[in-house]
Amino acid sequence: MKQRTPVAGKVTARPKAKPGVPAEFRRKRPMVPAGRTKEQMLREAVCSDAPEEALRYRGFASIAGIDEVGRGALFGPVVAAAVILPRRTTRLQRLGLRDSKQLSRAERERLDREVRKAALAFGIGEVNAAGIDRINIYQASRLAMRLAVDALTMAPDHLLIDALRIDHACAQTKIIYGDSLSISIAAASVIAKVHRDAMMRELDIQFPQYGLASHKGYATPEHRAALQEHGPCELHRRSFAPVAKFYGVEALRLALENEERLEEEALREDDALDVILDDAPGEDEICLED
């Protein structure tokens, strides 16, 4: 049998097991089982306090869950929330707290009230469209998360973040699909989503031509048709291609190049952080089982 010649390329070492981290929470690449969609998998995921308890086992006490909304919208700010819940979250779990995208508006708004009542502290951070255009949506999302942490009225000793790490001195753990797995991150996703949706309904009064109340600024066919008819306003994100095209060929070219760079930047920065944080206590990546 003819031997294959190895192809030169990047070799990724198996990540080291972190002492004290249960095996089910060690770093793994999330995969969708054959014959299932990601949406089906996430709907069936159990949102619980298991990630928080794993951190408490290691000595952390004040754990903030962090999530953002509005990252893919063409209009308005990206909004993040940070929430510190008490240790007992049985009531919130019984009420069905989970990723805000899996909830109806009525469920989100009811759970938003419950989270605000139960939380030891919560904070909200925003980066507007001009800020997004200036620093890009990836960095704007991280900044909004940091601002949300800074807005907390009590200091956390660990951050649980949905899929990102941020520029903050606090120990932090990135959880892939965190808003479907961690009760704290789910609480943050609900608060951020309810806050941003309410903002979009208010802005719909100021900019009724775009239909913001229904699509919340995302790139739906309705929103794209309104852009085609009325053109963008000052709150649209000029660095996003569907908006950039209204500012000329060069603007569109730059937007498309920027979109290509974003994923590379995110991966490169995350790899760098993994190197820096790999041996640091309390720094891990958690995700669903393979």
PLY file of the C-alpha trace (Angstrom):
ply
format ascii 1.0
element vertex 290
property float x
property float y
property float z
element edge 289
property int vertex1
property int vertex2
end_header
0.00 0.00 0.00
1.29 3.37 -0.97
2.15 5.57 1.99
0.69 9.05 2.12
3.08 11.93 2.40
2.17 14.10 5.41
0.91 17.52 4.46
2.80 20.38 6.07
0.67 22.63 8.18
-0.22 23.74 11.63
-0.23 20.99 14.23
-2.59 21.59 17.11
-1.49 19.96 20.34
-4.08 18.30 22.54
-4.99 20.83 25.25
-3.67 20.06 28.69
-6.20 18.90 31.24
-6.67 21.53 33.90
-6.39 20.26 37.48
-9.67 20.46 39.34
-11.82 20.89 36.19
-14.30 18.02 35.72
-13.75 16.13 32.45
-17.12 17.14 31.04
-16.09 20.80 31.23
-12.62 20.52 29.70
-11.87 22.27 26.42
-13.36 20.49 23.40
-14.36 21.60 19.97
-18.18 21.75 19.79
-19.65 19.44 17.17
-23.21 18.91 16.02
-24.16 15.20 16.02
-24.90 13.67 12.60
-28.49 14.07 11.52
-29.11 16.98 13.90
-29.10 20.72 13.40
-27.38 23.12 15.78
-30.80 24.59 16.65
-32.13 21.16 17.64
-29.06 20.44 19.72
-29.27 23.76 21.55
-33.00 23.44 22.20
-32.28 20.17 23.98
-29.26 21.47 25.90
-29.77 21.71 29.66
-29.20 25.23 30.97
-28.10 24.81 34.58
-25.74 26.05 37.27
-23.22 23.26 36.58
-20.55 25.64 35.17
-20.98 27.94 38.15
-20.74 25.03 40.59
-17.57 23.80 38.87
-16.04 27.22 39.52
-17.29 27.33 43.12
-15.60 23.96 43.64
-12.37 25.73 42.72
-12.95 28.52 45.22
-14.69 31.25 43.21
-17.73 32.85 44.83
-18.87 35.94 42.91
-19.42 34.68 39.36
-20.72 37.00 36.63
-22.34 35.62 33.49
-21.86 37.81 30.39
-23.52 37.83 26.98
-24.18 40.24 24.11
-26.94 40.81 21.57
-27.10 42.74 18.32
-23.80 41.56 16.91
-25.27 40.73 13.50
-27.65 43.68 13.20
-27.24 46.41 10.59
-28.68 49.13 12.83
-28.03 50.42 16.32
-25.72 49.37 19.14
-24.35 46.06 20.26
-25.53 45.55 23.85
-24.04 43.33 26.56
-25.18 42.44 30.06
-23.33 41.03 33.06
-25.28 39.28 35.83
-24.21 37.91 39.22
-26.81 35.45 40.50
-27.09 34.02 44.00
-25.95 30.43 44.50
-29.51 29.13 44.62
-31.09 29.53 41.19
-33.72 26.79 41.47
-36.61 29.16 40.85
-35.04 30.65 37.71
-34.29 27.20 36.35
-37.83 26.05 37.13
-39.22 29.10 35.30
-37.33 27.98 32.19
-34.48 30.51 32.07
-32.30 29.75 29.06
-30.84 31.37 25.95
-33.00 34.39 25.06
-33.17 33.26 21.42
-35.11 30.17 22.55
-37.76 32.26 24.31
-40.78 34.22 23.15
-41.00 37.95 23.85
-43.48 37.37 26.69
-41.23 34.71 28.26
-38.14 36.94 27.94
-39.83 39.93 29.54
-41.18 37.84 32.42
-37.78 36.27 33.00
-36.09 39.66 32.71
-38.15 40.84 35.69
-37.36 37.67 37.63
-33.62 37.89 36.93
-33.48 41.54 37.97
-35.23 40.66 41.25
-33.03 37.67 41.99
-29.65 39.05 40.85
-27.08 40.21 43.37
-25.94 42.67 40.69
-26.32 43.30 36.98
-24.86 45.79 34.52
-25.44 46.77 30.91
-22.88 48.01 28.37
-23.44 49.43 24.87
-21.31 50.40 21.89
-23.14 52.46 19.28
-23.01 52.15 15.49
-20.27 54.78 15.15
-18.14 52.90 17.68
-18.73 49.62 15.85
-17.63 51.23 12.57
-14.54 52.64 14.25
-13.22 49.49 15.98
-15.17 46.66 14.22
-18.00 44.52 15.58
-15.79 41.90 17.22
-13.91 44.45 19.31
-17.14 46.39 19.95
-18.77 43.24 21.34
-15.83 42.69 23.68
-15.91 46.36 24.73
-19.66 46.23 25.45
-19.04 43.17 27.64
-16.28 44.93 29.54
-18.50 47.98 30.06
-21.25 45.69 31.39
-18.80 44.20 33.92
-17.65 47.70 34.91
-21.31 48.63 35.53
-21.77 45.89 38.14
-22.33 47.21 41.66
-20.31 44.38 43.20
-16.98 43.03 42.04
-16.95 39.56 40.49
-14.08 37.17 41.08
-14.74 35.18 37.89
-16.39 35.90 34.55
-18.35 33.31 32.56
-18.56 34.58 28.98
-20.41 33.30 25.96
-17.70 32.34 23.42
-15.34 35.29 24.03
-12.69 36.59 26.38
-12.44 40.27 27.22
-9.84 42.81 28.31
-10.39 42.58 32.04
-8.14 41.65 34.95
-10.73 39.28 36.43
-10.30 35.53 35.90
-12.56 34.40 33.08
-13.87 31.32 31.35
-15.13 31.18 27.78
-18.07 28.80 27.26
-19.00 27.73 23.75
-22.82 27.92 23.49
-22.70 29.37 27.00
-26.15 30.96 26.82
-27.61 27.45 26.40
-25.52 25.85 29.18
-24.90 28.38 31.96
-27.74 29.89 33.99
-25.70 33.06 34.60
-24.94 33.60 30.92
-28.58 32.86 30.03
-29.64 35.53 32.55
-27.28 38.01 30.89
-28.61 37.10 27.44
-32.19 37.77 28.56
-31.39 41.14 30.14
-29.35 42.26 27.12
-32.00 41.11 24.63
-34.94 42.72 26.46
-32.97 45.96 26.86
-31.96 46.15 23.19
-35.39 45.15 21.86
-37.02 47.90 23.92
-34.49 50.36 22.51
-35.33 49.27 18.95
-39.05 49.75 19.56
-38.35 53.28 20.81
-36.16 54.02 17.79
-38.90 52.72 15.53
-40.92 55.80 16.50
-38.03 58.03 15.38
-37.28 56.01 12.22
-40.61 54.40 11.23
-39.51 53.84 7.63
-37.29 50.87 8.56
-39.70 48.67 10.55
-37.31 48.34 13.50
-40.02 47.20 15.91
-40.41 43.95 13.99
-36.85 43.01 12.97
-34.83 44.91 15.63
-32.31 46.14 13.06
-31.26 42.74 11.68
-30.72 42.11 7.97
-34.18 40.72 7.21
-35.72 41.03 3.72
-38.03 43.70 5.15
-35.09 45.74 6.44
-33.11 45.35 3.22
-36.12 46.49 1.18
-36.53 49.54 3.44
-32.83 50.35 3.00
-33.22 50.10 -0.75
-36.17 52.48 -0.68
-35.05 55.03 1.92
-31.29 54.58 2.19
-29.46 54.29 5.53
-29.61 56.77 8.42
-26.96 57.84 10.92
-27.63 54.83 13.17
-26.90 52.23 10.51
-23.54 50.47 10.63
-21.57 51.74 7.64
-18.93 49.03 8.02
-21.49 46.30 7.24
-21.69 45.45 3.53
-25.51 45.80 3.07
-25.19 49.39 4.36
-21.73 50.19 2.95
-22.92 49.69 -0.63
-24.96 52.90 -0.33
-21.72 54.86 0.21
-19.99 53.76 -2.98
-17.92 50.96 -4.44
-14.87 51.72 -2.31
-16.91 51.64 0.91
-18.38 48.30 -0.08
-14.94 46.88 -0.92
-13.59 47.95 2.46
-16.61 46.48 4.25
-16.19 43.14 2.51
-12.47 43.08 3.33
-13.28 43.97 6.93
-15.75 41.09 7.20
-13.07 38.67 5.97
-10.57 40.00 8.50
-12.93 39.76 11.46
-12.98 36.01 11.80
-9.23 35.81 11.34
-8.73 38.51 13.97
-11.04 36.76 16.40
-9.28 33.42 15.96
-5.80 34.94 16.11
-6.57 36.94 19.27
-8.21 33.97 20.90
-5.20 31.78 20.11
-2.92 34.42 21.64
-5.07 34.57 24.77
-5.03 30.78 25.01
-1.22 30.88 25.06
-1.15 33.61 27.70
-3.87 32.07 29.85
-3.15 28.38 29.30
-1.31 27.92 32.60
-3.15 30.60 34.55
-5.41 29.43 37.37
-9.10 29.77 36.69
-8.87 30.25 32.94
-10.61 27.66 30.76
-12.83 27.12 27.79
-16.01 25.15 28.33
-18.22 23.80 25.60
-20.59 21.01 24.71
-19.37 17.42 24.55
-18.15 16.18 21.18
0 1
1 2
2 3
3 4
4 5
5 6
6 7
7 8
8 9
9 10
10 11
11 12
12 13
13 14
14 15
15 16
16 17
17 18
18 19
19 20
20 21
21 22
22 23
23 24
24 25
25 26
26 27
27 28
28 29
29 30
30 31
31 32
32 33
33 34
34 35
35 36
36 37
37 38
38 39
39 40
40 41
41 42
42 43
43 44
44 45
45 46
46 47
47 48
48 49
49 50
50 51
51 52
52 53
53 54
54 55
55 56
56 57
57 58
58 59
59 60
60 61
61 62
62 63
63 64
64 65
65 66
66 67
67 68
68 69
69 70
70 71
71 72
72 73
73 74
74 75
75 76
76 77
77 78
78 79
79 80
80 81
81 82
82 83
83 84
84 85
85 86
86 87
87 88
88 89
89 90
90 91
91 92
92 93
93 94
94 95
95 96
96 97
97 98
98 99
99 100
100 101
101 102
102 103
103 104
104 105
105 106
106 107
107 108
108 109
109 110
110 111
111 112
112 113
113 114
114 115
115 116
116 117
117 118
118 119
119 120
120 121
121 122
122 123
123 124
124 125
125 126
126 127
127 128
128 129
129 130
130 131
131 132
132 133
133 134
134 135
135 136
136 137
137 138
138 139
139 140
140 141
141 142
142 143
143 144
144 145
145 146
146 147
147 148
148 149
149 150
150 151
151 152
152 153
153 154
154 155
155 156
156 157
157 158
158 159
159 160
160 161
161 162
162 163
163 164
164 165
165 166
166 167
167 168
168 169
169 170
170 171
171 172
172 173
173 174
174 175
175 176
176 177
177 178
178 179
179 180
180 181
181 182
182 183
183 184
184 185
185 186
186 187
187 188
188 189
189 190
190 191
191 192
192 193
193 194
194 195
195 196
196 197
197 198
198 199
199 200
200 201
201 202
202 203
203 204
204 205
205 206
206 207
207 208
208 209
209 210
210 211
211 212
212 213
213 214
214 215
215 216
216 217
217 218
218 219
219 220
220 221
221 222
222 223
223 224
224 225
225 226
226 227
227 228
228 229
229 230
230 231
231 232
232 233
233 234
234 235
235 236
236 237
237 238
238 239
239 240
240 241
241 242
242 243
243 244
244 245
245 246
246 247
247 248
248 249
249 250
250 251
251 252
252 253
253 254
254 255
255 256
256 257
257 258
258 259
259 260
260 261
261 262
262 263
263 264
264 265
265 266
266 267
267 268
268 269
269 270
270 271
271 272
272 273
273 274
274 275
275 276
276 277
277 278
278 279
279 280
280 281
281 282
282 283
283 284
284 285
285 286
286 287
287 288
288 289
